[in-house]
Amino acid sequence: MNVWLRVFAGLFGLTLQIVVLDAAIRTFLLPRVASVRLSRAVAKTVGAVFNLLARSSKSYPTRDRILSMYASFVLLAYQATWLAMSLVAFAFGFIAAGASNFSLAFQMSGSSLFTLGTTAAHGGALTVLQFVEAGVGLTLLALLISFIPTLYNAFQRREFSVSRLSVRAGIPATPWGVLEVAQSVESYERLDELWREWEQWFIEVGETHSTLTILNYYRSPSADQTWIGSAATVLDAAAIFNAAVDAKPSPTAGLCIRSGWLTLRKLADYFKVSYPLQLDRTVPISISRGEFDLVLLRLERAGVPLLADREAAWSDFTGWRMNYDAIIEAFYQRFNCPRTDWHNASVQPLFGPSNKRGA
């Protein structure tokens, strides 16, 4: 075979394998935000198929069941893509090392990559290359196997707080539910515990979901709960409390909101979701004044003490909400999560007192 053809095959194979190893290392091992083109391309391809399947169903629970499989399929697609590319890369490497034809090179590459031993190499260079390819194949498999426990540990920590929120906010969780439950047990001072828990939750999600980005697509076990919806619930509840409840504004609630929008901005930067860098009160938020008034009317019926100046309450609420409004609304769409319908505040049953004897 022509010498220059062998040289070209060797360079092409080496380049292709470097691309594979770079994607595997930066996707599974690098503890920082990394945009990997190959991984993105695989995820988008799998995502297009799942979105097509999900759009065929009008029922949200059915769409949720379909999309819940997406992240797992992406991980398998990563592995399949990397192994297929390694198979081709080392086949070109065997051509460069002296294989007589492409058919034999692919047989040797497959035998080595999957440690089958069906096609033996003859010659020092070919034998060394077989050992190297076997090591690469085992390494790629080991990366996926070792990655899964880390991934699921982070997922379980995220979902613990999401599930726990149902105690404080109902199912599905709503921002007015947080304040109503607090009123029902007469425990406004205990809300600071919720704000602190979710301040920590946002910090951890900001770290795990920007380094293990596939976590963003892992859906909650129940269709009634989503991590995006839960995040919006806590942020809106904290904003309503500091803006409209006739109680001393909570610095802890303010820190929770700040922690939330900092995390959402970090994730928005990775997913290239645009958001205003400078807050402009002339730009309306996605919650209307009518929806806000509906919620306040419900809270008033539930016995939550509210400030008399509703105009000032609305102004303060929009001041808090605009920090995260654009991102949270974009994430509802990106991650196929149902948006909290604030009009439901007028039809949902009220939470009754739950800490009184005979109640």
Disulfide bonds with the S-S distance in Angstrom:
none
